Amino acid sequence: SLVCSIFNPFTGEIAIEACDEKIKSIEVQLVRVETCGCADGYSKDGNNF
């Protein structure tokens, strides 16, 4: 798990070390996870954006 500030740009690299097929594109998916606490415990909900 990694926590990132959404107010700063995301930077970095993706390295593909081996692949049997030609790669046409790579898709990056961002997921926001919300955690709510209550008497019964915690609930987590993930949303794509």
N, C-alpha and C positions, 0 to 999 in steps of 0.2 A: 504494500500500500504506500502511495506517495501523495503528499498534499502539496498542491501548487497554487500560487497566487494567480487569479484570473486577470489581475491588473497588469501583469508583466507578460511580455511575449514568450511563447513556448519556443525553445530552441533545442537542437540536439541532432543526433544522427541515427539512422537505422542501417544496420549492416546485415546483408544476406550472405551467409558464408557458403551455402550449398543449396542447389535447387535443381530438380530433374526437368522442369519445364521453363520456358521463357516467361519472365515476369513482364506483364504489360502495364500494371499499375499497382500501387499500394494505397490502401485506404486507412486513414487514422480516425478512430471513433472516440469522441469525448463522452464520458458518462458522469453525470452529477449524482452523487449519492447523498440522500437526506436521511438522518437518523433522528428518530423521535423516541423519547422515553416516557413510560407511563407506569402505573402500578404493576402491570403484568410483565414488564421487562422493556426491551428495546425493539424497535421496528426499523428496518432499513428499506429504502425504496430507491431504485436507480432509474434515472431518466436520460435518454440520449438527447443531445442537442447539437 
